[in-house]
Amino acid sequence: MRTGLFVTCLVDLMRPAIGFAALKLLEQAGCEVAVPATQTCCGQPGYNAGDNAAARELAIKLALEFADCDYVVVPSGSCAGMIRVHYPRLFPDDSEPARRVRALAARTYELTDFLVNIAKIQTLPGYYRGRLSYHDSCSGLRELGVKQQPRALLARLPDVELKEMEQCETCCGFGGTFAVKFGAVSTQMADNKCRRIHASGANAVVAGDLGCLLNIEGRLRRIGDAATRVLHIAEVLAGEQGKVPCE
Amino acid sequence: MRVAALNFKRKAQQSLRNARLQSALGKIQVRFVQARAEAIAGLDDFAAVKRRATEIRENVLANLDAWLERFEQEATRRGAVVHWAETAADANRIVIEIARAAHVKKVVKSKSMVSEECALNDALEAAGVQVVETDLGEYILQLAHEAPSHIVAPVLHKTKDEVSDLFAQKHALPRKTGIAELCREARDILRPHFVSADMGISGGNFLIAETGSVLLVTNEGNGRMATTLPRVHVAITGIEKVVPTLEDATTLVRILPRSATGQDITNYVSVLTGVKNSDESDGPEQFHIILLDNGRSALLGTPLQSMLRCIRCGACMNHCPVYQNVGGHAYGWVYPGPMGSVLTPLFAGLADTLPLPNASTLCGACAEVCPVSIPLPDLLRELRHRQSEQDLRPRLERLSLRLWVWLALRPRWYARATSLASRVLHGLGGAKRRLRWLPGAGGWTDGRDFPAPAGSTFRALYRARKIP
């Protein structure tokens, strides 16, 4: 089963460890993993800014890069949602590129969804001991139905205690460029999220999207919380106490 | 009401700093979000009702002209007069003409968002007609000279203490603090108006084509009095509110109060049909129904048509994390929250409402709770697309986006640029691995640190690993 890993532009730039964690999980699940070297961005920033033409160009590029993969796996609900749900809307016609893009969409999965429902991973390579709270990132949750998958995987780590926060499905305020354009509103939304994380009694917050994690971590640190760890689900599942070697 | 959506950002920031408003907004979670969740859970098969409700609305829109003609025929047959208003100004003119012809001096109003859309009160007052709002929330706002901040709970932004102060001042009566006392005081003042008014104005939640009836859902009973006591009743609503049958209307009524306030049904559901017969003692002598277009029909057959399904329940704003934090006034017009961010640009033009479609994280909570399945995030994105097509986005934003796309399409340049960015930002992040300030990203760093990148990109590390 040839599986392409689309690491996403944010992971590539900001936190490569998440990419290596995803890689490790896919290999553990028995996948032959391909990581096309020319991959960049899925086009979501353009699409959400109304630049559909830019998104289309990047969609065609991505479809070519992953053409020989049986599956494409993405450690991000919003990028996976972009490809799976929104690409087909950008290519409704019957042209050759459109068919290719729609075929890509149909075989693209969010990481935890793929591990649970397609690869049916047996053993997890990671170890984690501690109290975690899981934040449901919006696109993964509402566009792809990612809800039970990460929790099912976390439940397999014997020393993880899941402490659900109130309103775990409420947006953290990231929203891509929204976080900068409407900084004050976004900050208050992040602040609400931080309060709920603190109230949960967890000492680490976990999510499936790096955008949310950067936003939550940024606010936690700004309000003086240097202790609460902010981890991607892949880092917890593949790492040693959340740490994944990058080399 | 004038559209003041361009300063959304400034007004939102003011809202965030307004402690009273924040405490008032805190009520949304219990009063609306939890209440709705419980009401939905109490329905046998919410998903099926929602599907049916969506079908009813979509089927009507597919033949809107035919259903409206049928409604007009049936309403006319029962003694009502149907008026067609293309614009808000037309609607106001029609109401004033009716008022003049019937020698109306005083109007009592039941809550109507379409009348807010038309700024009808101002028009009537300019024409010398006294207007008294009788919905408690609207009455409070009329006393305070404020605009509604929510389409169902117009006075959501006010606390009880503020209402106590307002009543004491405006009614010149001893200050009351209990909700029941405050309500009684308002009722005592409003009752004589119902009896002395010449005209009652209401909205219309649904127009029922098969009987020519106007259906109203209300909780306070004022709607029933305003529509039956005065000798003239004017119902004003949007052309999209028509449904084929009474049965369709009841399906929608199953879902409207549950989505709006978490009630299984509102205290009053009135089906108003025709005028008072000669052998009847109650009801208006004249029943005018004003059907407002104001840009609605232009949405038919476009990617935004589904917005016309809206039944004005307010669930989208109740569940919108942006609305929950900034309240309705920041949106600058009658309709706030996600539905408002779609409607306001359609009514007022894209250029005068630039922030609205962007003032959303596209989290999808609105679409999830919408009882008629309106894909609000997609509609917001469609409006962003139109802004982009019409070159209405700020220059800097367009340039940065262009640069990003240019790079993303050229992997070699992209690799160099991201490597450099990762190294530089990593260096700036220092030992704490975070930046307290980032040029050009003050929106982020004013309230949050920016976590620093690792110093090398994934692609560089992966390549190094593959080539030992």
Chai-1 contact restraints between the chains, C-beta under 6 A:
chainA,res_idxA,chainB,res_idxB,connection_type,confidence,min_distance_angstrom,max_distance_angstrom,comment,restraint_id
A,V7,B,F458,contact,1.0,0.0,6.0,A-B,restraint_1
A,D12,B,T457,contact,1.0,0.0,6.0,A-B,restraint_2
A,D12,B,F458,contact,1.0,0.0,6.0,A-B,restraint_3
A,D12,B,R459,contact,1.0,0.0,6.0,A-B,restraint_4
A,L13,B,T418,contact,1.0,0.0,6.0,A-B,restraint_5
A,L13,B,S422,contact,1.0,0.0,6.0,A-B,restraint_6
A,L13,B,P453,contact,1.0,0.0,6.0,A-B,restraint_7
A,L13,B,T457,contact,1.0,0.0,6.0,A-B,restraint_8
A,M14,B,P453,contact,1.0,0.0,6.0,A-B,restraint_9
A,P16,B,A454,contact,1.0,0.0,6.0,A-B,restraint_10
A,P16,B,F458,contact,1.0,0.0,6.0,A-B,restraint_11
A,P16,B,L461,contact,1.0,0.0,6.0,A-B,restraint_12
A,G19,B,F458,contact,1.0,0.0,6.0,A-B,restraint_13
A,T38,B,P411,contact,1.0,0.0,6.0,A-B,restraint_14
A,T40,B,A408,contact,1.0,0.0,6.0,A-B,restraint_15
A,T40,B,P411,contact,1.0,0.0,6.0,A-B,restraint_16
A,T40,B,Y414,contact,1.0,0.0,6.0,A-B,restraint_17
A,C41,B,A408,contact,1.0,0.0,6.0,A-B,restraint_18
A,G46,B,V405,contact,1.0,0.0,6.0,A-B,restraint_19
A,A49,B,L401,contact,1.0,0.0,6.0,A-B,restraint_20
A,G50,B,R384,contact,1.0,0.0,6.0,A-B,restraint_21
A,G50,B,H385,contact,1.0,0.0,6.0,A-B,restraint_22
A,G50,B,Q387,contact,1.0,0.0,6.0,A-B,restraint_23
A,G50,B,S388,contact,1.0,0.0,6.0,A-B,restraint_24
A,D51,B,S388,contact,1.0,0.0,6.0,A-B,restraint_25
A,D51,B,L401,contact,1.0,0.0,6.0,A-B,restraint_26
A,N52,B,H385,contact,1.0,0.0,6.0,A-B,restraint_27
A,A54,B,V405,contact,1.0,0.0,6.0,A-B,restraint_28
A,L58,B,A408,contact,1.0,0.0,6.0,A-B,restraint_29
A,C138,B,C363,contact,1.0,0.0,6.0,A-B,restraint_30
A,C138,B,G364,contact,1.0,0.0,6.0,A-B,restraint_31
A,R142,B,G364,contact,1.0,0.0,6.0,A-B,restraint_32
A,R142,B,E368,contact,1.0,0.0,6.0,A-B,restraint_33
A,T170,B,P321,contact,1.0,0.0,6.0,A-B,restraint_34
A,C171,B,P321,contact,1.0,0.0,6.0,A-B,restraint_35
A,C171,B,T361,contact,1.0,0.0,6.0,A-B,restraint_36
A,C171,B,C363,contact,1.0,0.0,6.0,A-B,restraint_37
A,G175,B,T361,contact,1.0,0.0,6.0,A-B,restraint_38
A,F178,B,T361,contact,1.0,0.0,6.0,A-B,restraint_39
A,A179,B,W444,contact,1.0,0.0,6.0,A-B,restraint_40
A,V180,B,A441,contact,1.0,0.0,6.0,A-B,restraint_41
A,V180,B,G443,contact,1.0,0.0,6.0,A-B,restraint_42
A,V180,B,W444,contact,1.0,0.0,6.0,A-B,restraint_43
A,G183,B,G443,contact,1.0,0.0,6.0,A-B,restraint_44
A,G183,B,W444,contact,1.0,0.0,6.0,A-B,restraint_45
A,G183,B,D446,contact,1.0,0.0,6.0,A-B,restraint_46
A,A184,B,Q13,contact,1.0,0.0,6.0,A-B,restraint_47
A,A184,B,L16,contact,1.0,0.0,6.0,A-B,restraint_48
A,V185,B,A12,contact,1.0,0.0,6.0,A-B,restraint_49
A,V185,B,V322,contact,1.0,0.0,6.0,A-B,restraint_50
A,V185,B,N325,contact,1.0,0.0,6.0,A-B,restraint_51
A,T187,B,G447,contact,1.0,0.0,6.0,A-B,restraint_52
A,Q188,B,L16,contact,1.0,0.0,6.0,A-B,restraint_53
A,Q188,B,N325,contact,1.0,0.0,6.0,A-B,restraint_54
A,M189,B,P321,contact,1.0,0.0,6.0,A-B,restraint_55
A,L214,B,P451,contact,1.0,0.0,6.0,A-B,restraint_56
A,E217,B,P451,contact,1.0,0.0,6.0,A-B,restraint_57
A,G218,B,R448,contact,1.0,0.0,6.0,A-B,restraint_58
A,G218,B,D449,contact,1.0,0.0,6.0,A-B,restraint_59
A,G218,B,F450,contact,1.0,0.0,6.0,A-B,restraint_60
A,R219,B,R448,contact,1.0,0.0,6.0,A-B,restraint_61
A,R221,B,R434,contact,1.0,0.0,6.0,A-B,restraint_62
A,R221,B,D449,contact,1.0,0.0,6.0,A-B,restraint_63
A,R222,B,R448,contact,1.0,0.0,6.0,A-B,restraint_64
A,R222,B,D449,contact,1.0,0.0,6.0,A-B,restraint_65
A,C246,B,L461,contact,1.0,0.0,6.0,A-B,restraint_66
A,E247,B,R465,contact,1.0,0.0,6.0,A-B,restraint_67
